[in-house]
Amino acid sequence: MLFSDIEGSTLLLTRLGSSYVDALALHRRILRGVWAECGGTEMGTEGDSFFVVFPTASGAVGAAAEAQRRLADHSWPDGERVRVRMGVHTGSPGVHDGDYWGMDVHRAARIAAAAHGGQIVVSAATVHLARTGLSGGVSLRDLGSHHLKDIPEPESLYQLTVAGLQDEFPPLRTLGTSSSLPVPATPLLGRDAELARLTELLRSPDVRLVTLVGPGGAGKTRLAIAAGAALTAGFSDGVYFVPLAAAQTEQVLWTSIAEVLDFPARDRAPGPLMSHLAQRSLVLVLDNLEQVEDADKVVAAILEAAPNVAVLATSRRPLGLVGEHQHPVVPLALPDEVGLAAAERSGAVQLFVQRAQAVQPGFALTAGNVADVVAICRHLDGLPLAIELSATRVRLLGPKALLARIDQALDIASTSSVTPSRQRTLRDTIAWSYQLLAPDHRRVFRRLAVFAGGADLDAVAAIACPGLGQEDPLDVVAELNDASLVTISTDSDAGPRISLLQTISQYADDELRAGDEEEAARRAHAEYYAEVAEKLLAMRESTHGTALELAETELGNFRAALGWAVPDSAEAAGDIGTGLRLCAALGWVWLLGGYVAEGRRWHEHVVARAGAEPSKNLAACLRGLGNLLLMQGEIERAQEVATSSLAMARTLDDAAGIAFSMSLLGTAQLQLGQLDAARDLLEEALTQHRRLDEPGRLARVLGNLGGVEEELGHLDRAESLMRESLALLEELGDVHEAAVQGQNLAYLLIVAGRLPEAEAEARALVDTVVALGSPSLTMAFANTTMNLLLRNGDLVGAAHLFGAEEAMRDRLEMPNPYLEEELTEALAALDGAMTPETWQTHRQAGRAYRVEDLLTRFPG
C-alpha cells in the first residue's frame, strides 16, 4: 500500500494561482503513469493525494523511487518544485465493497503523513520483503522506532534513498520521540558540565520537577532542549517540548500541553489529559512559564496524577512547589585571563566566535583580537543572547570597533534600581542592536510586538510595514533576522512564520508603548485578524480541515486581538466593534476545535461589554454563545440566548440573521422536547434559508428539521430532509457536517427498521468520525452504533459502548439529556438474552474504554 500527497499544497496554490491546476494535473499524470508501469492499482484519489496498492513490496518500492525521480526531473510552472511525500507499508487489510480498510491501511497512511516532501518512508514489513530486490541507486536508511498517531505499538521505519535526489530531511513527524523537540541550528556551547548535572538529576527516580531559573537571554530554553534530547532514552513515551511564550492563563497552558501531545479536540480538558499522562513515562519541557497564571497549580496537578511523568520547566522565577529542584542558569563562563588558551576554553568566547563565523566565515580568534573579544564578552556579562546579538555585527565591524560601539551605546551600569543587573545588560544589548537599524526598520520592529505566537509574512506586511514604500517586507524581515531580533520558522506548509523571542518582544513592546503609535498598531492588528477570522469562516464549509488548522495556528493572535478590542478594564479604550467581528467569526473555531470553555468565556465577555445596541455581529455572537451552551448541556439558557438573538435580528430586519437564529432556537426547542414549536419554527427557518445563498446553513436546518420529524414519527419526511441535506453538503465538500448528517440518517434508518441500510451508512462513516475528533459527532455516532450492535445481537459490545459514551460525556461535562430514555430503550432491546444486571456490569466496564477504540472495532 502506497500513500502520497503534495507537501505544502496550500502555499503552492497561493504562489501559483491559476497555474496550480496545471501543476496538479501534471503531478497526477506523472504518478499515474508510474503506477501503471509498476503494476499499481489506484484505490483512491482526493485532491493531491493517492492511495495505490501493488501486488508486491518490490513493485511498490520501485514505483515510489521512480515517481520521485520523474517529479524531480519535471519542469514545473514558474520554476516551482512539487514536493510529494510517500509512505509504503505491506499488510493484510480487509476488503469491503471493493475497497480496503483496517489498521494496515491506517498504518500506511500514518507512515506517509510522517514523511516530508520528496521523502519516501517505508515500514519494516515492506523492507523485509523488498530489501533484496533494491537496485539502480536505491538504498535504505534506518530511521529507528517511532510512535504513529492513533497506533499504540511503535513502528520501525526506514527511508528509501534514491541516488541523485535529496537524502537529508528533518526528523519524521511522529509522536513520543526526540523529534518532538526543536532541532537547534547550532551546538550547545559552554554547558557540558551543567548538562551532565541536569540530566543526572532528572534521571533520578526521586526527582520529578526541575526548574531552570535565570534572567531572560541566559540560555534556559537552549539548555532545556539539550537536556530533553539527552533524556529520550530513559522515558519510554518520549520527551515533549511545550512552548508557552504566548500563554498567559491556566486554561491555555492545559490546551497547549494537550496540543503538543496531539490530543484530539474532545479531550483537551484537564481530566482526560491527566488520565492520559497517568499511564505514560515521559518528560514535559514547559518553556517560559513565568507569565502563566497559576502555572504552579497545573504542574502540581500533573505531578500528583502522573507518577512517571517528569517536568523540566524554564522560568524567570521558581514555581515554589514542594519537591521542586531549582537549577540556576547562569551566564556563560568568562576567561580568567586574556590569554588565547584561556579564552578558547571560555563558553562565552566560544559562542562569540561561532556566531561571528556564521556571518563572517573568515573570522578567527587570534592573539591580535583576543583582548577585544574577551572585553566584549565581559561587557555583556556572558549572557548568550547578548553575545549572539553583538557577534552578528562582526560582519560590519572588527572586534576593536565593535568594542568601541558597545562602550558608546550600552550603559552596562544601569541607573535603574528595580531592574536586575543582568536584565539591564540584556536590555541595553537589544537597544544597541535596535539602534543600528534604519528608522523605518525600527518602526517595523516595534510594531512586531503586537503579535502573539508569531505571524506570517502577509500579516507582518499589513500590520508592521505600512509606509515602507517600494521596499519588500521580506527584505526588512531578513534584516531583522540578520540582527537576531526576529526568528523565522520555515517548517510550516503555510510558509515562513516570523516571531520574536519573549525578551526581545518585551523590549519591542516597551518601545512601542513609549511612542505614539501603539494605539494604531494594536488597532491594525485587531482589525487584520478580524478579517482573517471572517475569511476562515467563509472557508469553513468547503475546506473545513484546512480552515480549522489555519485558525488554530493563529489562536494566539486571535486572543491578543480580542484582549485589546474588549479589554477587562472598562477604562481601557479597545474597540467593541472589532471585538464583535472577532467573536462573530470565531464561534465555530471554539466549538469544533475543542475550546468550548474558552470560547464561552470570550463570548460572554464580549456580549457583556457590547451593551444592548442591536447589531448583526452582536446577534451572531449571541448565536455563537447559544451553540456553546448547547454543547455544554445548558439548553434552557441556550434557548434564552437564541430568543434574544432572534429578537435582535428581527429588529435589524436581517433576513439571514433571522433564519440563523430560528435554526438555533428550533434546535434548543427540540432538545427541550418542545416538538411542535420546534417543527413550526424550523419549517419557517427552512423557508427563509431557501431564499438565501447559504447552502451550508440550509443543509444544517434541513437536518435539524429532519430530527424533529423523526421524533414526531414522520420518518419518510425526515429521510427526505436528511438526504437533501447530505446532497448539499457533499456538493460543498463539508466533510464534518456531512458526517453529522450521515450519522443522523443512519440512526433514522435504525428507527425505521432498515438495519442493513443503517449498518452500511454507519460502516462508511467510522473512519471519518474518528479522524475528525469532534466530541458531539463522536458521541452521537457512538449512540447510533450502540443501537446497531443491540439489534445485531452484540449485547456486550453495545453495553461497553454505552458506558464509554457516558464516561466521555462526564469527562467533557456534556450531559446527555436523553440518557434515561436511551437506557430504557437499551434494556428493552435485551429481550431476555441478557439480564439487566449483566448489562449494567458490562456498561460499567465500558467506562474504562475510549469511544474511538470501540468504534474502530465496529467494521470487524
N, C-alpha and C positions, 0 to 999 in steps of 0.2 A: 504494500500500500504506500503510495507516494502522495503527499500533500504539498502544495506550493501556493504562494501568494506574493504579491509585489510589496516590498517594504517601502513605507513612506508614500503610499499611493495618493493620500490626500495632499501632501506637499507637492508631489509630482503634478497632480491635477492643477494646483494653484499656479505652478510655474509654466506649464504647457498650455493651459487654457483649452481652447477647442482642439488643439493638436493632440490632447490626451487620448481622445477617442481613437485616433490613428495609431498611437503608440500601444494602446490596449489591444487593438485588433492585430497589430504585428506580433505582439507578445503571444497572443493566443495562437496565431498561425504557426509561429516558430515551435511552440511547445507541442501543439497537436501533431505537427509533422514528426517530432521526435517520438512522441508516444506511439504513433502508428508504426514507425520504423522499428521500434523496440518491443512490439507486441503488447503494448498497454491498452487497457480498456478504460475509457473515461466514464467515471461513475457520477461525477457531479462538477458543475462549474457555476460559481456565483461571483459576479463582479470580476475581480482579478485573481481569483483562486481556482485551483484544480484539485480534484480527488481522482486519482488514477490507480488502477490495480494491474499487476503484472503476474504472469504465471510462475516466474522465478525471481529469486532475490537478485541474481546477477543481472537480469534484464532491467529491474527497477534501478539498480545502482548505475548501470551503464546509461540508462535513459537520463538520470539526473545529471551525470557528468557531461553527457553530450548536450543536454539542454543548457547548462551553464556556459559551455563553450560557444554555442551559437548565439546566446544572448549577449555574451561579451564581445563577439565579433561583429554584431549588427550595428549599423549606423542609425542611431535613434534621432527623432526630431529635435532640433535646436541644440544638438550636441549633448543631450541628456543621456543618462545611463539608467536603464530599467533594472533595478536590483531585485532579484527574486530569491526568496528563502525557500528551502526544501527540506522535508523530513521524510525518511523512509523507515518502515517497520514491517516485519514479517510476523504474521499470526494467523489465527483461525477465527475470523469473525462469523457471526451468524448471518443468515440470509433471510430476507423477508420482502416479498413483493418486488423481487429483482434488485434489491439494494442490500448493502452490507450495514450491520450495526454491531454494537458490543464494545467491550473495553479495549480490544485491539485497535478498533477504529479510532476511539478516543485517544489511545496512546500515540498512534501515528500522528494525529492532528496536534497533540501537545508537543511532540518532538519537533514538528515543523514550526510551531509557534515559538519554540525556544531559540530558533536559529536567527541569524542576521541576514540581510540582503547579500546575495552572492554566495551564501554558505549552504552546504549540504550536511545535515546531521542524520546519523544512521544508528539504529538500535543494535544492541548486541546480538539479537536473534538474526537480524539481517547479515551482520558481519560474519557470524558463524557459517552461514550458507554461501556467502559471496566472496569471502576473503581470497580463496584460491584462484578465483577467476578474474582478479583485477589485472588490468593491463593498460598500455597506452598512456603511461604517465599518471595513472590514478593510484593513490595510496590512502592509507587510513592513519588517523591520529587519534589516540585515546584521549578523550576529554574527561574521563573519570565518571564517578557515580553522581547522579543528580535526582532531585525530587521534582516531579512534574505535577502541575496543578491538578487537583482532584484525584490523583492516583497515589495511594498510600505507600506502595513499595518503591524503593529507589530504582533508577534505571541507569545501566551503563551505556554511555553514549560515545559515539565516535564521529569525527569529522572526515568526510570524503574530500581529499585534497586532489585537485586537478592541476597538473603541470601547466605553468603559464598563466594561471588565474590566481586571484587573491587567495592567500592561505592564512593570513592573520586576521582574527576577528576579536571583538570584545568578548568577555565571558558570556556564556549562554544565559538566556532569560529564564532561569529555573529557580526553584524555591529551596530554602534551607541550606544553601552553600555559601562559600565566601564571596560569590559573585553578587550577593545581596549587599555587600559593602561597596562604597565608591572605590574606584580604582585610581589611586593618586598618580599624578603625572610625573612626580619626582620622588626619589628615595627619601626616607626619613633620616635626617642628619642630627648627630649630637644627642641622640636619645637612647642609645643602646642599653645603657645601664638602667635607665628609667623603665624602658620597655620590658626588660627582663624582670625587674621587680614587680611591675604591674601585672604581667601575665602570670607570674608565680603566685601572686596574691589572689587573682581571680580563679586560679586552678584549685585553690584550697576549698574543700567542701564546706568549711565554716564561714566562708566569705561570700555573701550574696549581693552586696551593694558596694560599689566603689565609685566615688565621685571625683572627677578631675576638676580641681578648683584652681582658678587663676584669672588674671586680667584678660580682657579682650586682646586677641592677637598673640597670645602666648603660645599657641600651638596645641590647644586642648583637643580640638577636633582631629587634627592630623595624628596625634598620639593615640587617640581612641580608635581610629580606623586601623592603625598598625596593630594595636593590641587585639582588636576583634579578629583581624586576619590570622594572628598567631593562635587564637583560641578555637578556630573552627574544628580542629581535630578532636578537641576534648568535649564537644557538645554535639550529640548525635543529630539534633534537629537544626543546627546551624547558628549563624550569627546574623542579626538583622539591624541595619542602621536606620534610625528614625530621625530625619531632620525636622527640627522644631522651631526654626528661626521665625516662621510666620505664625506660630501657635501662641495663643495668649490665655485660653481658657481650658479648664479641665476637660470639657466635652470635646474640644478639638484635639487635645492630647490623646484621649481614648481613640478618637476616629483616626488620627494619624498612625497610631500603633497598628490598628486593625487594617488600615490600607496597606501598610508595608508588609504585613503578614498575609496579604492577599485574601483578606476575609471578604466573603460575599456581603452585599449590602444589608441583608436581613439580620446579620449577626454583629453589627458594629456597636452594640451596647456593651457596657462593662461586664455584665453577667456571662454572656456567651464567650466573650474574649477570655475571661479568666478561666472558664471551664476548659477552653482550648489549651491555654497555657499550662493548666494544671497537669496535662498529660504529656508535656513536652520537656525536653532538655535542651535549652538554648540560651543565648545571650542577647539581650536587648541593649543596643547602644543608643541612648537617648541624648541627642545632641542639642545644646542650647536650651537648658531647662529654666534658666534664671527668670525669664519673663512669664512663665506659665503659672497662672494662678492655681493654687492647690496641687502643684506637681507632686509634693511630698505625699499627699493622700493617695494619688494614683499609684505611685511607686510602692507605697506601703501595702496597698491592696493587692498588687501583683505579687509581691514577695510572700504575702501571707497565703495567697491562694495557690501559688505555683512553686512547690518546694525545689524543683530542679531548674528553675529559671534564675539567671544572674543578670543584674543590671549594671551596666557601665554608663555613667552619666557624665556629661560635661556641663559645667555651670560656673558662673562667677561667684556663686556663694554655695555653701553646703546645704543639703536638704534638711539636716537636723534630725534624721531618723535614728532610732536605736539600731545598732549594728552597721551603721554607715562607716565605711573606711574612706577618709579623705586622702586624696593624692594630690598635693600641690604641684602644679605645672609651672615651674619657674622658668625665667628666660634662659636661653642657650648659654653654655659656658663661654666665658671670655678668657683670652690668654692671660697668664700671669705676667708675661713679659712680651716685649715687642719682637723678639727674635722669630725668624722664619719657622723654625721647628715647632716652637710653642704655638704659633699662630695656626699652623697646619693641623694641630690637634684640637683646636677650638671648634666647637659646633657652630658658634656664631660666624666665625670666619669661613668655615666650610660652606655654610649656607650662602653667605655673600658671594663667594667665588662661583658657586654653582649657578646662582641666578644671574650673575654678571655674564658668565659664559653663555647663558641661554640667549642673551641679546647681543653679545659681542664675543663670538667664538674664539677670537684670538686672545682674550683676556687671560692673564695668569698672575698668580701671586708671586712676587719677586722680592728680592732684598730691597729694591728701589721703591716699591709701593707698599710694603707690608706695614710700615708705621702708620700710613694714612688709612689703610683698610682697618687696622686694629682700632684706630681712633674713631673711625666711623661707627664700628660695631659697639664700641664703648659708649659713644654718644647716644646710640639707640638702645642702650641697656640690654642688648642681646635679644630684644623682642623679635620673634620670627617675622611677623607681618611687617614691622617697621623696616627690617633688613631687606626683605623682598622688595618693598616699595622703593627703597633707596637704590638697591643694586641695579634695578632696571635702567637707571639714569646713566649707567656707565656707557651706554650706547652714545650718549651725548657729551658726557663729562668724564675726564680722568679722575682717579681717586683723590688727588690733591684738590682739583677744582670742586669735586663733589663735597669734600670735607669743608671747603670754604663756604659753599652754599648752605650746608647744614648749619654751620656756625651763624650764618646770617638769618636763615629762615626759621629755624627751630628754636624755641625757648625751652630748653631742657628743664631748667629750674623754674617751673611754672609758679606764678604767684598765687594760684588758686589754693585755698586751704581746705577745700571739700573734695577735690578730685585726687584719687591715689596717684602717686608719682609716676608709676609705670603707665597708667592710663593717660596721664598728661603727655607723656613722651609719645605714645602712640597717636594721640590726637594731633600733636604737633607734626608728627611724621606724615599723617594723612593730609594735614593742612598744607605742608610743603609740596607734596605731590599734586594737590589740588591747585595750588597757585601756579604751578608750571603749565597748567592747561591754558589754552586760549580762552578769552572771555566767553565766547559762545559755548565752548565745551564745558566750562564751569557751570553755566546755566543748565545745560543738559544733565550734568552730574547731579546738581541739586534737585532737579525735578524727578530724578530716578528714585528719590526717597519715598515717593507716594506709592510705589509698587509693593506688593506683599506676595512673596513666593515667586518672584521673577516675572518676566514678561517676554512676549515675542517681539520681533523687530517691528511689526506693524504698530503695536501698542507704544513702543518706545518712540517711534517716529511721530505718532499722533500727539502724544502727551508731553514728551520731554524735548522734542526737537522743533517746535514751531519757530519760525523766524530764522531758520538756517540758510535760507536762500537756495542755491543750487547744490549745496554740499550734501552728499549722500549720508543719510543717518548711519548706514553700516560703517562708513569711514570714521564717523565720530565714535561709535561703539568700539571699533578696533583701537582707536587712540586711547580710549578709557581703559580698554583691556591691556594695552601695552603699558599703561601707567599702573597696572594692578589695582585699579579702582573698581572694576567690574569683573565678573566671571561669565564666561559664555559656555553653555552646555549645548552640544550638538548631537546628543544621543536620543533625541525625540523625533518621531516621524513628522511632527508638526514644524520642524525647522529649529534654528538656533533660539535659545532662550537666555536672556540676559538677566543677571541677578547681582546683588551686592552682598558681600559679607555683612554680617549683622553689625559689627563695629563700624564699618565704613558707611553702612546705611544710616546709622545713628548720627554720624558726623554730617552726612549729606542732609539729613533731616534738620539738624541744628542750623546748618547754613540756610536751608530753605525757610525755616521759621524766622531767621534773623532779617530776612529781606522783606520785600513787599509782594512776592509772587506766590506765596503759599496758597492763598485762597484760590487763585486762578488754576494752579497746578492740581489741587485736590478736586476742584470742580471739574476740570477737564478729565481727570482720572475717573471720577464717578460717572460722568456722562458717557465716556467712552465705554466703560464696562456695562452700563445700562444698555447701550446699543449692542454690545456683544451678546448680552443675555437675551435681548429680543431676537437677534439673528439665530441664536441657538434654539430658541423656542420655535421659530419658523422651520428650522431644520429637523426638529424632533420627529415629526410624523414620517418623513421619508428616510431619514438616516438616524434612527434612534440611538444605536450604539455609538456611532461617531460623535453625535451631539452630546451625549452624556459624558463621554471620555474627555471631550474638549471642555465641557463645563467643569468637570472635576479638576482639570488642570488649572483652571482659573479661580478656584474656590477662595484662595487667599485674597485675590483682588476683589472678588465679589463681596467678601466680608469687609475688607477695608473700605470699599465704596459705600456699602450700607452703613458702616460705622461713622463715616464722615457725613453722609447725607441725612442720617437720622441718629444724631448723637444721643448718648444717655442724658447729657445735661441739657436742660431746656434753654440755658443761656447760650449754648454754642449755636453758631449760625446754621450750618448744614443746608440742605435743600430738600424739603419734603417731596417736591415733585419728582426729583430724580430717585429718591428713596422709594416712592410708589412705583416708578417704572421698573426698578430692580426687583421689588417684591412681586409685582405682577408677572414678571417674566421668569422668575426662578422657582415658582411653586412646584413645577414638575421635577426640577433637579433635586430639591429636598425630598420629595416623595419617592422618586424612583431610584435615587442614589443611596437611600438608606439613612438620610439625615433628618428623619422626621421630627425628632425633638428640637434640634437646632432650627429647622425651618419653621416650626410652630412658634418658637421664641421670636424669630425675626418678624414673622407675620403679625404677631400680637403687638410687638413693639411699634412697627410701622403703623398699624391700624390705630393704635392708641395715640400716636403723635399726629396723625393726619387730621384729626378732628372730624366734624360732621359734613364738611363741604363735599357735595357729591362730585365724583369724577369717575371716568371709565377705569382708570388704574386702581382707584380705591375699591371699586366694585370687584375688579379682578383679584385684588388682594384678599378681599372677603371670601371669594370663591376658593382661592388657594388655601386659606385658613380652614374653610369648611371641609375640603378634601383631607387635610392633615388631621382634623378632628375625627372624621370618619375612620381614618386609618388607625387612630388610637382608641376607637370604640366609644367616643363621646358623641353619640348620634343626636341626642336632643339638642346639645349645644350647636352641633353642625347644622341642624335644621334652623335654629335661630339665626345663625350667621348667613345661611343660604337665603333665608327670607329677607334679611337686611340687604343682601346683595341684589336680590330681585327687585326690591322696592327702589333701590338707588338706580338700577338700570332703567326702570320704568320712568323715574323722574327725569333721567337724561335722554329718554326716548332712544335708547341704544338697542337696536334690534338684536344685534349679536349678543350683547351682554344679557339681554332678557332671555334669549334662548339658552345661553350657557348656564345662567342661574336657575332657570327652570329645570334643566337636566340635573344639576346638583341637588336642588330641593326635592325633586322627584325620587332621586336615589336615597336621600335621607328618609323620605316617607316610606319607601319600600322597606328599608331596614327596620323601620319602626312598626311595620305591619299595616300601614295605612294604604291598603292596596287600591281602593277605588280612587282616592285622592291622587295617589302616585300615577295611576293609569291616565287619569284625566290630564294631569299636568304634563306628563311625558308625551301624551298624544299632541298636546298643544306645542310642546317643545319640538317635537318631530316636524310638525307643520312649519314652525319657524326655521328650523335647521335646513329644510329642503329649499328654502328661499336664499340661503346663504352659500357662499363659496367656501365652505369649511368641511370638506369630505371626512376628515379625521374625526371632528366633533359630531358630525352626522352619524358616523359609524358607531360612536360611543352611545349616543342617545338611542339609536336603534337597538343596541344590545341591552341597554337599561330597560327599555320598554319591553323587550323580549323577556327579560327576567320577571317583570310584573305579570305579563300574560301567562307565563309559566306558573307562577304562584296562583293565578286565578283559574288554572286548568285549561287555558286556551292554547293547547300545545301546537296545533298547526299554525296558528298566528304567530306564536313565539318562535317556531322554527323558521318561518318565512322572514321574520325580522332579523334573526341572528345570521341567517345565510346572506341576506342583503348586506349586513354589517361586515361580514367576513370578506365578501367580494370587494367592497370598497377598500378595506384595509390591505388586502393582498395586492390590489392595484397600486395603492400608495407605497407599499413596501414597509409598512409599520409592523415589524416583527413582534414587538412586545404586545401591542393592542390586539393583533391578530391571534396571538396565543391566548390572551384573555378571553376573547370571544369564542375561540375554538374550544376552550375548555368548558365554557358555558354551554355550547352546543352539545358537547359530549355528555354533560350532565342531563340536559334536556332529553337526549335520546335514551338515557337510562330511565328517566321518569316515564317516557313513552313506551318502555318495554322493548326497545330496539337495541338489544345488547350487543350483537355483532357489530353494528354500525358505531355504537358508542365506544366499543373497545378499539376499533380501527382508528377512530378520531383520537383517542387517548394515547395509543401507542405512537402515533405520528408526532405527538406533542412532547413526549417525555424529554428528549434531549434538549429541545428549545427551552422548555420551562426551567430545567436545571441550569442551563447555561445562562439564562437571563438573570436568575437570582433575585427576582422580585418577590418580596415577602408575601404580599397579598395574593399574587398569582400562584406562588408555590403552595400556599395553604389551601386555596380554593381547589387547585388541581389535586392536592392530596385527598381532599374530601371526595372528589369525583372518582379517583382511583380506588379509594376505600369502598365506595359503593359498588364498583365493578367487581372487586375481589369478593365482597359479600355474596353477590349474585352468582359468581362463578364457583362458589363453594370454598374459597380460601379464607376461612374464618379467622385463622391465626394471623395471616398476613394483614387482613382488614383491621383486626384489633390492634396490631402493632402500629399500623399507620395512623389509626385514630389517636392512639396515645402519643405518638411522635408529633402529630399536628398540635395536640393540646399543649405539649411541652414547649413547642416553638412559639405558640401564642403567649404562653406565660413569660417566656424569656423576653419577648418583644413588647410585653404589656399591651397586647392587642386582643382583648377578649372576644370570644365567639358568641354573637347574640343568638345564634341558632343551636347552641350546644345541647340543650335538653331535648329539643326536637330531633336533632340528629342522633342522639344517643337512644332515644325511644325507637326510632326507625331501625337503627342497627340491631338492637336487641330483638325486635320483632322479626327481623330477617333471619335470625338464628334458627327459627322453626324447629326446635328440638334437637338440631345437630350438635349443639354445644350449649352447656348450661350458662346462664347469665353470670354465675360466679367464675366459671372458667374464662369467659370473655373478659371479665373485669381484671383477672390475673394477667392475661395477655395484653390487655390495654395498658395496665400499669408498667409491664415490661417494655412496651413500645416507647415509653417516655425516655428511655435511655438511648434510643436511636435518633439519627438525623433523618429528617423527612427526605432529603435528597438521596441519601443512601438507599432508602426503601423504594423510592420512585425508580431509581436506575435498575432495580431488580424486576420491575413490573413487566417489561417486554419479555423476560425469560420465563 
